[in-house]
Amino acid sequence: MTNIFANIPSDIPEEIIENLVNNDIIRIERIISKGHITPYEQWYDQSHDEWILILQGQALLGYKEPDQAIKLVQGDHLLIPAHQKHRVEWTKPDELTIWLAIHWQAH
């Protein structure tokens, strides 16, 4: 057994994405951000659904269409449907944001 809050480095120059489970059906990731954002004008356009949960910290997730920003705080979760263009607009620069992300292919 491993704790979701264990083994977090003190220095995080780049966002950390760790696979907790990865197989043909599902991928579960722990993502650790600290002031990290999606590069300017880059959008994620995934061929699969993604469900995210903020375990700690805060983030601002942007949708391209409709042009919308969603503030997420600890405990908030959100389903991002396949091909919903999105990006991370902001995470707290002075505090860790820990995400749980679950990816799966819709049938």
MOPAC internal coordinates of N, CA, C and O (Angstrom, degrees):
PM7 1SCF
backbone

  N    0.0000 0     0.00 0     0.00 0    0    0    0
  C    1.4501 1     0.00 0     0.00 0    1    0    0
  C    1.5238 1   108.75 1     0.00 0    2    1    0
  O    1.2310 1   121.01 1   -38.29 1    3    2    1
  N    1.3274 1   115.68 1   141.71 1    3    2    1
  C    1.4627 1   122.07 1   178.28 1    5    3    2
  C    1.5249 1   109.10 1  -128.29 1    6    5    3
  O    1.2310 1   120.62 1   -37.50 1    7    6    5
  N    1.3169 1   116.42 1   142.50 1    7    6    5
  C    1.4601 1   121.81 1   178.74 1    9    7    6
  C    1.5237 1   109.16 1   -87.46 1   10    9    7
  O    1.2310 1   120.04 1   -45.75 1   11   10    9
  N    1.3235 1   117.53 1   134.25 1   11   10    9
  C    1.4704 1   123.31 1  -177.99 1   13   11   10
  C    1.5280 1   112.07 1   -61.63 1   14   13   11
  O    1.2310 1   120.24 1   156.69 1   15   14   13
  N    1.3416 1   117.14 1   -23.31 1   15   14   13
  C    1.4582 1   121.70 1  -178.66 1   17   15   14
  C    1.5360 1   112.63 1   -98.71 1   18   17   15
  O    1.2310 1   120.00 1  -174.42 1   19   18   17
  N    1.3296 1   117.61 1     5.58 1   19   18   17
  C    1.4682 1   121.51 1  -178.51 1   21   19   18
  C    1.5261 1   111.17 1   -88.93 1   22   21   19
  O    1.2310 1   121.44 1   -20.06 1   23   22   21
  N    1.3117 1   114.85 1   159.94 1   23   22   21
  C    1.4677 1   123.09 1   172.89 1   25   23   22
  C    1.5271 1   113.44 1    57.59 1   26   25   23
  O    1.2310 1   120.86 1  -134.70 1   27   26   25
  N    1.3143 1   115.95 1    45.30 1   27   26   25
  C    1.4587 1   121.21 1   176.06 1   29   27   26
  C    1.5263 1   107.63 1  -100.92 1   30   29   27
  O    1.2310 1   120.15 1   -60.13 1   31   30   29
  N    1.3436 1   117.31 1   119.87 1   31   30   29
  C    1.4681 1   118.60 1  -179.46 1   33   31   30
  C    1.5241 1   111.75 1   -66.35 1   34   33   31
  O    1.2310 1   120.76 1   -25.69 1   35   34   33
  N    1.3306 1   116.15 1   154.31 1   35   34   33
  C    1.4659 1   120.01 1  -179.73 1   37   35   34
  C    1.5251 1   111.49 1   -76.53 1   38   37   35
  O    1.2310 1   120.15 1   151.58 1   39   38   37
  N    1.3276 1   117.32 1   -28.42 1   39   38   37
  C    1.4602 1   121.59 1   179.72 1   41   39   38
  C    1.5282 1   108.40 1  -110.21 1   42   41   39
  O    1.2310 1   120.70 1   -55.46 1   43   42   41
  N    1.3281 1   116.27 1   124.54 1   43   42   41
  C    1.4643 1   121.29 1  -177.19 1   45   43   42
  C    1.5330 1   108.52 1  -128.40 1   46   45   43
  O    1.2310 1   120.15 1   -99.52 1   47   46   45
  N    1.3367 1   117.33 1    80.48 1   47   46   45
  C    1.4674 1   118.96 1  -179.67 1   49   47   46
  C    1.5342 1   112.89 1   -67.89 1   50   49   47
  O    1.2310 1   120.44 1   150.89 1   51   50   49
  N    1.3298 1   116.76 1   -29.11 1   51   50   49
  C    1.4650 1   121.49 1   176.55 1   53   51   50
  C    1.5128 1   108.91 1  -129.36 1   54   53   51
  O    1.2310 1   121.03 1   -27.35 1   55   54   53
  N    1.3144 1   115.63 1   152.65 1   55   54   53
  C    1.4574 1   120.70 1   177.10 1   57   55   54
  C    1.5267 1   109.64 1   -56.07 1   58   57   55
  O    1.2310 1   120.53 1   -38.83 1   59   58   57
  N    1.3223 1   116.60 1   141.17 1   59   58   57
  C    1.4601 1   122.27 1  -179.36 1   61   59   58
  C    1.5271 1   108.74 1  -105.33 1   62   61   59
  O    1.2310 1   120.82 1   -53.85 1   63   62   61
  N    1.3300 1   116.03 1   126.15 1   63   62   61
  C    1.4651 1   121.61 1   175.87 1   65   63   62
  C    1.5209 1   106.66 1  -122.65 1   66   65   63
  O    1.2310 1   121.05 1   -62.87 1   67   66   65
  N    1.3408 1   115.60 1   117.13 1   67   66   65
  C    1.4562 1   121.60 1  -177.88 1   69   67   66
  C    1.5172 1   110.16 1  -119.66 1   70   69   67
  O    1.2310 1   120.74 1   -50.81 1   71   70   69
  N    1.3212 1   116.20 1   129.19 1   71   70   69
  C    1.4641 1   120.26 1   174.36 1   73   71   70
  C    1.5214 1   109.22 1   -77.42 1   74   73   71
  O    1.2310 1   120.83 1   -56.05 1   75   74   73
  N    1.3371 1   116.02 1   123.95 1   75   74   73
  C    1.4561 1   121.37 1   174.69 1   77   75   74
  C    1.5268 1   109.97 1   -94.16 1   78   77   75
  O    1.2310 1   121.22 1   142.48 1   79   78   77
  N    1.3300 1   115.27 1   -37.52 1   79   78   77
  C    1.4695 1   123.31 1   175.71 1   81   79   78
  C    1.5203 1   105.95 1  -140.88 1   82   81   79
  O    1.2310 1   120.49 1   -44.59 1   83   82   81
  N    1.3227 1   116.66 1   135.41 1   83   82   81
  C    1.4567 1   120.05 1   178.95 1   85   83   82
  C    1.5246 1   108.56 1  -151.64 1   86   85   83
  O    1.2310 1   121.13 1   -69.94 1   87   86   85
  N    1.3330 1   115.44 1   110.06 1   87   86   85
  C    1.4619 1   120.31 1   177.47 1   89   87   86
  C    1.5266 1   109.32 1  -145.36 1   90   89   87
  O    1.2310 1   119.66 1    11.87 1   91   90   89
  N    1.3008 1   118.24 1  -168.13 1   91   90   89
  C    1.4671 1   122.02 1  -177.03 1   93   91   90
  C    1.5266 1   113.48 1   -68.69 1   94   93   91
  O    1.2310 1   120.05 1   163.05 1   95   94   93
  N    1.3190 1   117.50 1   -16.95 1   95   94   93
  C    1.4589 1   121.32 1  -174.11 1   97   95   94
  C    1.5220 1   112.72 1  -103.73 1   98   97   95
  O    1.2310 1   120.59 1   139.50 1   99   98   97
  N    1.3246 1   116.48 1   -40.50 1   99   98   97
  C    1.4631 1   120.47 1  -170.81 1  101   99   98
  C    1.5299 1   110.96 1  -147.58 1  102  101   99
  O    1.2310 1   120.94 1   -30.64 1  103  102  101
  N    1.3340 1   115.80 1   149.36 1  103  102  101
  C    1.4648 1   121.59 1   171.48 1  105  103  102
  C    1.5281 1   106.90 1  -129.17 1  106  105  103
  O    1.2310 1   121.04 1   -53.07 1  107  106  105
  N    1.3174 1   115.61 1   126.93 1  107  106  105
  C    1.4591 1   121.72 1   178.07 1  109  107  106
  C    1.5218 1   107.07 1  -117.23 1  110  109  107
  O    1.2310 1   121.03 1   -51.99 1  111  110  109
  N    1.3392 1   115.63 1   128.01 1  111  110  109
  C    1.4573 1   121.35 1  -176.43 1  113  111  110
  C    1.5194 1   111.51 1  -123.53 1  114  113  111
  O    1.2310 1   121.51 1   -32.10 1  115  114  113
  N    1.3141 1   114.72 1   147.90 1  115  114  113
  C    1.4613 1   121.57 1   164.64 1  117  115  114
  C    1.5241 1   105.14 1  -104.31 1  118  117  115
  O    1.2310 1   120.92 1   -54.45 1  119  118  117
  N    1.3250 1   115.86 1   125.55 1  119  118  117
  C    1.4585 1   121.41 1   179.26 1  121  119  118
  C    1.5254 1   107.69 1  -117.26 1  122  121  119
  O    1.2310 1   120.94 1   -46.92 1  123  122  121
  N    1.3215 1   115.81 1   133.08 1  123  122  121
  C    1.4615 1   120.96 1   179.63 1  125  123  122
  C    1.5247 1   108.08 1  -121.57 1  126  125  123
  O    1.2310 1   121.15 1   -59.24 1  127  126  125
  N    1.3303 1   115.41 1   120.76 1  127  126  125
  C    1.4624 1   122.77 1  -179.51 1  129  127  126
  C    1.5180 1   109.16 1  -121.18 1  130  129  127
  O    1.2310 1   121.30 1   -28.59 1  131  130  129
  N    1.3169 1   115.13 1   151.41 1  131  130  129
  C    1.4701 1   120.81 1   173.23 1  133  131  130
  C    1.5172 1   106.56 1  -151.18 1  134  133  131
  O    1.2310 1   121.34 1   -95.86 1  135  134  133
  N    1.3359 1   115.04 1    84.14 1  135  134  133
  C    1.4572 1   120.66 1  -177.01 1  137  135  134
  C    1.5182 1   112.58 1    82.78 1  138  137  135
  O    1.2310 1   119.75 1  -174.83 1  139  138  137
  N    1.3149 1   118.08 1     5.17 1  139  138  137
  C    1.4601 1   121.35 1  -178.22 1  141  139  138
  C    1.5267 1   110.81 1   -81.15 1  142  141  139
  O    1.2310 1   121.32 1   -34.12 1  143  142  141
  N    1.3272 1   115.08 1   145.88 1  143  142  141
  C    1.4621 1   121.60 1   177.81 1  145  143  142
  C    1.5281 1   108.48 1  -138.18 1  146  145  143
  O    1.2310 1   120.99 1   -11.95 1  147  146  145
  N    1.3170 1   115.70 1   168.05 1  147  146  145
  C    1.4559 1   120.90 1   171.90 1  149  147  146
  C    1.5219 1   107.41 1   -73.66 1  150  149  147
  O    1.2310 1   119.70 1   -44.19 1  151  150  149
  N    1.3382 1   118.19 1   135.81 1  151  150  149
  C    1.4702 1   119.33 1   179.63 1  153  151  150
  C    1.5364 1   112.18 1   -52.52 1  154  153  151
  O    1.2310 1   121.27 1   -32.91 1  155  154  153
  N    1.3217 1   115.18 1   147.09 1  155  154  153
  C    1.4547 1   123.41 1  -176.54 1  157  155  154
  C    1.5279 1   111.41 1   -50.96 1  158  157  155
  O    1.2310 1   120.62 1   -47.03 1  159  158  157
  N    1.3169 1   116.42 1   132.97 1  159  158  157
  C    1.4668 1   125.86 1   178.86 1  161  159  158
  C    1.5280 1   114.27 1    64.31 1  162  161  159
  O    1.2310 1   119.39 1  -168.66 1  163  162  161
  N    1.3305 1   118.76 1    11.34 1  163  162  161
  C    1.4671 1   121.36 1   173.66 1  165  163  162
  C    1.5242 1   108.18 1   -96.93 1  166  165  163
  O    1.2310 1   120.61 1   -40.59 1  167  166  165
  N    1.3190 1   116.44 1   139.41 1  167  166  165
  C    1.4605 1   122.69 1   179.46 1  169  167  166
  C    1.5213 1   109.15 1  -128.23 1  170  169  167
  O    1.2310 1   120.54 1   -39.55 1  171  170  169
  N    1.3201 1   116.57 1   140.45 1  171  170  169
  C    1.4601 1   120.79 1   170.93 1  173  171  170
  C    1.5262 1   107.01 1   -81.87 1  174  173  171
  O    1.2310 1   120.54 1   -47.96 1  175  174  173
  N    1.3269 1   116.57 1   132.04 1  175  174  173
  C    1.4649 1   123.05 1   176.59 1  177  175  174
  C    1.5221 1   106.23 1  -134.76 1  178  177  175
  O    1.2310 1   120.96 1   -93.15 1  179  178  177
  N    1.3052 1   115.78 1    86.85 1  179  178  177
  C    1.4561 1   122.53 1  -171.26 1  181  179  178
  C    1.5235 1   111.19 1   -91.61 1  182  181  179
  O    1.2310 1   120.69 1   -33.56 1  183  182  181
  N    1.3173 1   116.29 1   146.44 1  183  182  181
  C    1.4694 1   121.41 1   178.81 1  185  183  182
  C    1.5239 1   111.63 1   -85.83 1  186  185  183
  O    1.2310 1   120.34 1  -173.56 1  187  186  185
  N    1.3108 1   116.95 1     6.44 1  187  186  185
  C    1.4704 1   121.43 1  -178.54 1  189  187  186
  C    1.5312 1   109.79 1  -133.94 1  190  189  187
  O    1.2310 1   121.10 1   -16.70 1  191  190  189
  N    1.3313 1   115.51 1   163.30 1  191  190  189
  C    1.4584 1   121.41 1   175.30 1  193  191  190
  C    1.5301 1   109.60 1   -76.49 1  194  193  191
  O    1.2310 1   121.18 1   -27.70 1  195  194  193
  N    1.3320 1   115.35 1   152.30 1  195  194  193
  C    1.4649 1   121.12 1   176.91 1  197  195  194
  C    1.5220 1   108.51 1  -139.39 1  198  197  195
  O    1.2310 1   121.14 1   -48.08 1  199  198  197
  N    1.3219 1   115.42 1   131.92 1  199  198  197
  C    1.4573 1   121.83 1   174.94 1  201  199  198
  C    1.5189 1   106.65 1  -112.86 1  202  201  199
  O    1.2310 1   120.44 1   -50.59 1  203  202  201
  N    1.3376 1   116.75 1   129.41 1  203  202  201
  C    1.4554 1   120.86 1  -179.80 1  205  203  202
  C    1.5210 1   110.65 1  -120.39 1  206  205  203
  O    1.2310 1   121.35 1   -30.58 1  207  206  205
  N    1.3278 1   115.03 1   149.42 1  207  206  205
  C    1.4537 1   123.57 1   177.39 1  209  207  206
  C    1.5220 1   107.40 1  -136.50 1  210  209  207
  O    1.2310 1   120.49 1   -50.60 1  211  210  209
  N    1.3230 1   116.66 1   129.40 1  211  210  209
  C    1.4590 1   121.17 1   174.97 1  213  211  210
  C    1.5321 1   107.37 1   -87.67 1  214  213  211
  O    1.2310 1   121.17 1   -68.73 1  215  214  213
  N    1.3335 1   115.36 1   111.27 1  215  214  213
  C    1.4650 1   120.91 1   179.39 1  217  215  214
  C    1.5227 1   111.21 1   -83.18 1  218  217  215
  O    1.2310 1   120.95 1   148.69 1  219  218  217
  N    1.3324 1   115.79 1   -31.31 1  219  218  217
  C    1.4654 1   121.58 1  -178.37 1  221  219  218
  C    1.5202 1   107.76 1  -156.28 1  222  221  219
  O    1.2310 1   120.26 1   -36.35 1  223  222  221
  N    1.3128 1   117.12 1   143.65 1  223  222  221
  C    1.4536 1   121.33 1   175.13 1  225  223  222
  C    1.5193 1   113.45 1    91.79 1  226  225  223
  O    1.2310 1   121.22 1    22.46 1  227  226  225
  N    1.3373 1   115.27 1  -157.54 1  227  226  225
  C    1.4573 1   122.10 1  -176.72 1  229  227  226
  C    1.5167 1   109.82 1  -147.57 1  230  229  227
  O    1.2310 1   121.13 1   -25.27 1  231  230  229
  N    1.3300 1   115.45 1   154.73 1  231  230  229
  C    1.4647 1   120.59 1   178.30 1  233  231  230
  C    1.5232 1   109.06 1  -152.57 1  234  233  231
  O    1.2310 1   121.52 1   -20.34 1  235  234  233
  N    1.3190 1   114.71 1   159.66 1  235  234  233
  C    1.4573 1   121.69 1   172.98 1  237  235  234
  C    1.5226 1   106.19 1  -121.67 1  238  237  235
  O    1.2310 1   120.77 1   -61.88 1  239  238  237
  N    1.3257 1   116.13 1   118.12 1  239  238  237
  C    1.4573 1   122.62 1  -179.24 1  241  239  238
  C    1.5205 1   107.95 1  -104.99 1  242  241  239
  O    1.2310 1   120.80 1   -50.26 1  243  242  241
  N    1.3217 1   116.08 1   129.74 1  243  242  241
  C    1.4553 1   120.41 1  -179.95 1  245  243  242
  C    1.5142 1   111.40 1  -107.61 1  246  245  243
  O    1.2310 1   120.67 1   -40.26 1  247  246  245
  N    1.3305 1   116.33 1   139.74 1  247  246  245
  C    1.4630 1   123.16 1   172.20 1  249  247  246
  C    1.5160 1   107.51 1  -105.67 1  250  249  247
  O    1.2310 1   120.73 1   -38.70 1  251  250  249
  N    1.3443 1   116.22 1   141.30 1  251  250  249
  C    1.4611 1   120.11 1   178.56 1  253  251  250
  C    1.5234 1   110.72 1   -75.37 1  254  253  251
  O    1.2310 1   120.66 1   131.08 1  255  254  253
  N    1.3448 1   116.35 1   -48.92 1  255  254  253
  C    1.4680 1   120.72 1   178.05 1  257  255  254
  C    1.5163 1   109.34 1  -137.79 1  258  257  255
  O    1.2310 1   119.38 1   -62.09 1  259  258  257
  N    1.2919 1   118.79 1   117.91 1  259  258  257
  C    1.4631 1   124.08 1    -0.68 1  261  259  258
  C    1.5263 1   110.21 1   -71.83 1  262  261  259
  O    1.2310 1   120.78 1   -28.12 1  263  262  261
  N    1.3228 1   116.11 1   151.88 1  263  262  261
  C    1.4513 1   121.77 1   178.31 1  265  263  262
  C    1.5236 1   107.42 1   -64.19 1  266  265  263
  O    1.2310 1   121.23 1   -74.25 1  267  266  265
  N    1.3169 1   115.25 1   105.75 1  267  266  265
  C    1.4569 1   119.67 1  -172.07 1  269  267  266
  C    1.5261 1   109.27 1  -151.46 1  270  269  267
  O    1.2310 1   120.21 1   -35.57 1  271  270  269
  N    1.3133 1   117.21 1   144.43 1  271  270  269
  C    1.4604 1   122.73 1   174.24 1  273  271  270
  C    1.5217 1   108.46 1  -119.91 1  274  273  271
  O    1.2310 1   120.96 1   -44.37 1  275  274  273
  N    1.3193 1   115.78 1   135.63 1  275  274  273
  C    1.4589 1   121.64 1  -177.79 1  277  275  274
  C    1.5195 1   108.10 1  -122.03 1  278  277  275
  O    1.2310 1   120.72 1   -60.40 1  279  278  277
  N    1.3366 1   116.23 1   119.60 1  279  278  277
  C    1.4607 1   120.31 1   176.85 1  281  279  278
  C    1.5215 1   108.38 1   -84.03 1  282  281  279
  O    1.2310 1   121.09 1   -49.20 1  283  282  281
  N    1.3186 1   115.52 1   130.80 1  283  282  281
  C    1.4575 1   122.18 1   179.66 1  285  283  282
  C    1.5196 1   109.10 1  -119.06 1  286  285  283
  O    1.2310 1   120.89 1   -47.31 1  287  286  285
  N    1.3194 1   115.90 1   132.69 1  287  286  285
  C    1.4629 1   121.62 1   176.68 1  289  287  286
  C    1.5281 1   108.16 1  -123.05 1  290  289  287
  O    1.2310 1   120.97 1    -6.51 1  291  290  289
  N    1.3002 1   115.74 1   173.49 1  291  290  289
  C    1.4561 1   121.62 1  -177.67 1  293  291  290
  C    1.5316 1   111.19 1   -48.27 1  294  293  291
  O    1.2310 1   121.02 1   -52.96 1  295  294  293
  N    1.3255 1   115.65 1   127.04 1  295  294  293
  C    1.4582 1   121.86 1   179.21 1  297  295  294
  C    1.5155 1   114.31 1    95.50 1  298  297  295
  O    1.2310 1   119.90 1   163.06 1  299  298  297
  N    1.3373 1   117.79 1   -16.94 1  299  298  297
  C    1.4672 1   120.54 1   179.25 1  301  299  298
  C    1.5183 1   110.04 1   -74.32 1  302  301  299
  O    1.2310 1   121.19 1   -38.13 1  303  302  301
  N    1.3359 1   115.33 1   141.87 1  303  302  301
  C    1.4592 1   120.45 1   175.46 1  305  303  302
  C    1.5147 1   109.14 1  -135.25 1  306  305  303
  O    1.2310 1   121.39 1   -22.06 1  307  306  305
  N    1.3394 1   114.95 1   157.94 1  307  306  305
  C    1.4525 1   120.53 1  -171.72 1  309  307  306
  C    1.5249 1   109.54 1  -153.97 1  310  309  307
  O    1.2310 1   120.43 1   -40.83 1  311  310  309
  N    1.3167 1   116.79 1   139.17 1  311  310  309
  C    1.4586 1   122.44 1   173.31 1  313  311  310
  C    1.5226 1   108.16 1   -96.52 1  314  313  311
  O    1.2310 1   120.83 1   -54.35 1  315  314  313
  N    1.3242 1   116.02 1   125.65 1  315  314  313
  C    1.4651 1   122.25 1   176.49 1  317  315  314
  C    1.5302 1   106.25 1  -107.87 1  318  317  315
  O    1.2310 1   119.87 1   -73.01 1  319  318  317
  N    1.3395 1   117.85 1   106.99 1  319  318  317
  C    1.4641 1   119.92 1  -178.07 1  321  319  318
  C    1.5295 1   111.69 1   -66.60 1  322  321  319
  O    1.2310 1   121.33 1   -23.59 1  323  322  321
  N    1.3201 1   115.07 1   156.41 1  323  322  321
  C    1.4643 1   120.74 1   176.32 1  325  323  322
  C    1.5250 1   109.75 1   -52.34 1  326  325  323
  O    1.2310 1   120.70 1   -40.76 1  327  326  325
  N    1.3142 1   116.26 1   139.24 1  327  326  325
  C    1.4704 1   126.07 1   177.42 1  329  327  326
  C    1.5252 1   114.28 1    66.63 1  330  329  327
  O    1.2310 1   119.79 1  -167.66 1  331  330  329
  N    1.3328 1   118.00 1    12.34 1  331  330  329
  C    1.4688 1   120.82 1   169.93 1  333  331  330
  C    1.5241 1   106.82 1   -80.13 1  334  333  331
  O    1.2310 1   120.12 1   -73.44 1  335  334  333
  N    1.3199 1   117.37 1   106.56 1  335  334  333
  C    1.4608 1   120.21 1  -178.24 1  337  335  334
  C    1.5262 1   109.09 1   -67.00 1  338  337  335
  O    1.2310 1   121.51 1   -54.04 1  339  338  337
  N    1.3425 1   114.71 1   125.96 1  339  338  337
  C    1.4590 1   120.03 1  -176.18 1  341  339  338
  C    1.5227 1   109.67 1  -146.63 1  342  341  339
  O    1.2310 1   121.65 1   -14.74 1  343  342  341
  N    1.3262 1   114.44 1   165.26 1  343  342  341
  C    1.4616 1   121.72 1   178.99 1  345  343  342
  C    1.5220 1   109.34 1  -156.34 1  346  345  343
  O    1.2310 1   120.85 1   -21.94 1  347  346  345
  N    1.3103 1   115.99 1   158.06 1  347  346  345
  C    1.4641 1   121.22 1   174.18 1  349  347  346
  C    1.5230 1   106.80 1   -89.92 1  350  349  347
  O    1.2310 1   121.03 1   -66.61 1  351  350  349
  N    1.3198 1   115.64 1   113.39 1  351  350  349
  C    1.4678 1   121.79 1  -178.50 1  353  351  350
  C    1.5280 1   112.71 1   -84.01 1  354  353  351
  O    1.2310 1   120.64 1   151.85 1  355  354  353
  N    1.3585 1   116.38 1   -28.15 1  355  354  353
  C    1.4658 1   119.58 1  -173.49 1  357  355  354
  C    1.5177 1   109.51 1  -165.53 1  358  357  355
  O    1.2310 1   120.58 1   -39.20 1  359  358  357
  N    1.3127 1   116.50 1   140.80 1  359  358  357
  C    1.4653 1   122.84 1   163.57 1  361  359  358
  C    1.5223 1   106.18 1  -134.88 1  362  361  359
  O    1.2310 1   120.31 1   -25.81 1  363  362  361
  N    1.3118 1   117.01 1   154.19 1  363  362  361
  C    1.4662 1   120.81 1  -176.43 1  365  363  362
  C    1.5226 1   110.28 1   -58.48 1  366  365  363
  O    1.2310 1   120.14 1   -53.73 1  367  366  365
  N    1.3380 1   117.33 1   126.27 1  367  366  365
  C    1.4673 1   119.91 1  -177.74 1  369  367  366
  C    1.5254 1   114.11 1   -75.84 1  370  369  367
  O    1.2310 1   120.15 1   160.09 1  371  370  369
  N    1.3297 1   117.33 1   -19.91 1  371  370  369
  C    1.4582 1   120.61 1  -175.60 1  373  371  370
  C    1.5307 1   113.13 1  -110.50 1  374  373  371
  O    1.2310 1   120.40 1  -168.41 1  375  374  373
  N    1.3391 1   116.83 1    11.59 1  375  374  373
  C    1.4614 1   121.19 1  -176.87 1  377  375  374
  C    1.5290 1   108.52 1  -150.68 1  378  377  375
  O    1.2310 1   120.83 1   -34.33 1  379  378  377
  N    1.3136 1   116.02 1   145.67 1  379  378  377
  C    1.4560 1   119.98 1   177.37 1  381  379  378
  C    1.5273 1   110.97 1   -69.65 1  382  381  379
  O    1.2310 1   121.19 1   -40.83 1  383  382  381
  N    1.3161 1   115.33 1   139.17 1  383  382  381
  C    1.4613 1   121.52 1   167.46 1  385  383  382
  C    1.5210 1   105.55 1  -112.69 1  386  385  383
  O    1.2310 1   120.93 1   -59.02 1  387  386  385
  N    1.3225 1   115.83 1   120.98 1  387  386  385
  C    1.4623 1   121.30 1  -179.16 1  389  387  386
  C    1.5198 1   107.78 1  -113.16 1  390  389  387
  O    1.2310 1   121.58 1   -58.50 1  391  390  389
  N    1.3302 1   114.58 1   121.50 1  391  390  389
  C    1.4579 1   122.94 1  -177.84 1  393  391  390
  C    1.5196 1   109.67 1  -108.81 1  394  393  391
  O    1.2310 1   120.49 1   -29.68 1  395  394  393
  N    1.3121 1   116.67 1   150.32 1  395  394  393
  C    1.4504 1   123.14 1   164.51 1  397  395  394
  C    1.5201 1   104.89 1  -114.98 1  398  397  395
  O    1.2310 1   120.37 1   -57.64 1  399  398  397
  N    1.3309 1   116.90 1   122.36 1  399  398  397
  C    1.4512 1   121.68 1  -178.43 1  401  399  398
  C    1.5264 1   109.13 1  -121.01 1  402  401  399
  O    1.2310 1   120.81 1   -50.01 1  403  402  401
  N    1.3269 1   116.06 1   129.99 1  403  402  401
  C    1.4587 1   121.68 1   178.92 1  405  403  402
  C    1.5202 1   107.59 1  -119.56 1  406  405  403
  O    1.2310 1   120.95 1   -56.20 1  407  406  405
  N    1.3276 1   115.78 1   123.80 1  407  406  405
  C    1.4739 1   123.10 1  -178.31 1  409  407  406
  C    1.5216 1   108.66 1  -114.65 1  410  409  407
  O    1.2310 1   120.82 1   -42.84 1  411  410  409
  N    1.3476 1   116.05 1   137.16 1  411  410  409
  C    1.4600 1   120.52 1   174.23 1  413  411  410
  C    1.5122 1   109.35 1  -154.11 1  414  413  411
  O    1.2310 1   121.46 1   -24.55 1  415  414  413
  N    1.3009 1   114.81 1   155.45 1  415  414  413
  C    1.4646 1   121.75 1   179.99 1  417  415  414
  C    1.5255 1   109.29 1   -85.20 1  418  417  415
  O    1.2310 1   120.11 1   -56.70 1  419  418  417
  N    1.3138 1   117.40 1   123.30 1  419  418  417
  C    1.4782 1   121.10 1   177.04 1  421  419  418
  C    1.5178 1   108.64 1   -72.90 1  422  421  419
  O    1.2310 1   120.86 1   -36.96 1  423  422  421
  N    1.3095 1   115.97 1   143.04 1  423  422  421
  C    1.4827 1   120.47 1   179.89 1  425  423  422
  C    1.5022 1   110.57 1  -111.25 1  426  425  423
  O    1.2310 1   120.10 1   180.00 1  427  426  425

